[in-house]
Amino acid sequence: MSEEKKNERVVVIQNSTHKNGSHMTMAGYGRGVKNFKWWILGISLACGILGYLGAAFVINPNRESMTTNIEYSLALNSDENGKPVTYLDGTSYKYSDIISEDNIRGVLAQSDENGNAIWRYNYEDLMNKNAFTIAPKQYSVTNEETTTMVDSDTQFIITTTPAAFGGDDNARNFLRALVKYEIERAKSAIGSYSFDYYLPSNQTTFQTLEFSTMVEQLGNQFKYLSSAYGKMMSKFSGSFVVDGKKISDYYRDFTANYTESQFASLSGRLLNDKLVNISSETEAEAKVNEYANLKASYEKDFKEILPELNTNRSLLASLTAISQPTENISEQINELTTSIESLQKKKQKMILELENIGYSVTETDTAITVKELTSADEGYEDTYLYKLRNHTPEWIASCVTFKTDLCVLYASLDTDTDSASRIYRTAYQTGNYNTIIVSEANMGTLTGHISNMLVAGVGIVGGYVVSSFIFAEIYINKDAKKKEETAE
């Protein structure tokens, strides 16, 4: 072939390539799509499926979260700063309890009526996937010209990760079960609550106590119930009706049964007559031995307390003499001060108890000596030990009568305590005072979710557009090459 012929062929190829690249027509595109329609359809469907699966298992799990607003309206005991610290039954209260391990495991352990497990999740897996978080809802407080955000003590936001449960419906259902579980727990705390703060649980136990303890408990219980009614009327109002009767009327009936002087007179009788919880001569002798054993026990305790007190005082003096104490030394000073105060109170309480019985107590820095008073000592005949050793039938009868009076008063206060407790529980479980209020409208609000079908549709359209143009280009280039070979 001549050199001129070769050059001519090169020119034809260049023109052909340039011509193909600049003549993508609708007709050519249509023929290309028609020719490769099954390939294009398959790729489009594959892209749609990939889009759906990607949204369901990759995009949404990493984007989705579910929030729930929950509001507590609980009967709680508060600390000195007004912060709730325990339920009324004394169990610890923390707002995060609703998503605590105990609660989550409690829900996971639930079963249906046939005994089959309701939930198929594992606690450790849920925690690894950060299934739940909770935080107080914040509100603004304006003080003069400054506005600050403050955490609420009663309103909280729970955030759930749907991916941990395999989907938002499962997450929402589990969260509902968790909230219900906490509601029942809180209701149980209310339902088991009683105002019997100072009284023993039964009269049998009450009857075994020292008279001084019995009188103290009865007086304290009366004051506690009076205060409890005041709190109830402040919380619910005196006109709040429980079982057809106003709380203020219940309180009026309660105060009609007791007077301050009634409890004061009990202390007076006990002090003046030196009455002891016995009912026979045999019990009088046993009581003397009981007091002797108590004396021996306290003497042993004194021998341990005094050296510890002296050691702590010496250490405290050394530490407080340091001109520039470190943080660690300051902590030790606080601990020693607290320990000394506690030991002093314990020691003084034991001394007063022994002196009240009829012992003389002599105290030095190194020793405490305890002796029973004798006839030579002032006040000897005005002690419990003297009354016990020289008991008369009349004195024993007075002891029995006094015990009977205390038990009658216990029964009355115990009945009124049950009544006040029932009123309080009922009031808290009525109307707007339910134990927990849950904002059902915001139960499991899903955010960050993208429709799986929408992503699948975008995948199908995207797959179709891209694949159709690619196959149309292939078809046009292929058709142009055939024409070139034919022309050649």
PEWOWO-V553236 format. One record per helix or strand of 2 or more residues. SS is the DSSP state (@ for helix, = for strand). FROM is the first residue (numbers start at 1). LEN is the number of residues. If there is no record, write none. Layout:
SS|FROM|LEN + SS|FROM|LEN
This chain:
@|3|19 + @|26|10 + @|37|27 + =|65|8 + =|76|3 + =|84|4 + @|95|5 + @|101|8 + @|123|6 + =|132|12 + =|146|15 + @|162|4 + @|168|24 + @|203|5 + @|211|26 + =|241|2 + =|245|2 + @|247|10 + @|260|14 + @|281|40 + @|327|31 + =|359|5 + =|368|5 + @|380|3 + @|384|6 + @|393|36 + @|431|3 + =|436|3 + @|440|3 + =|445|3 + @|452|36
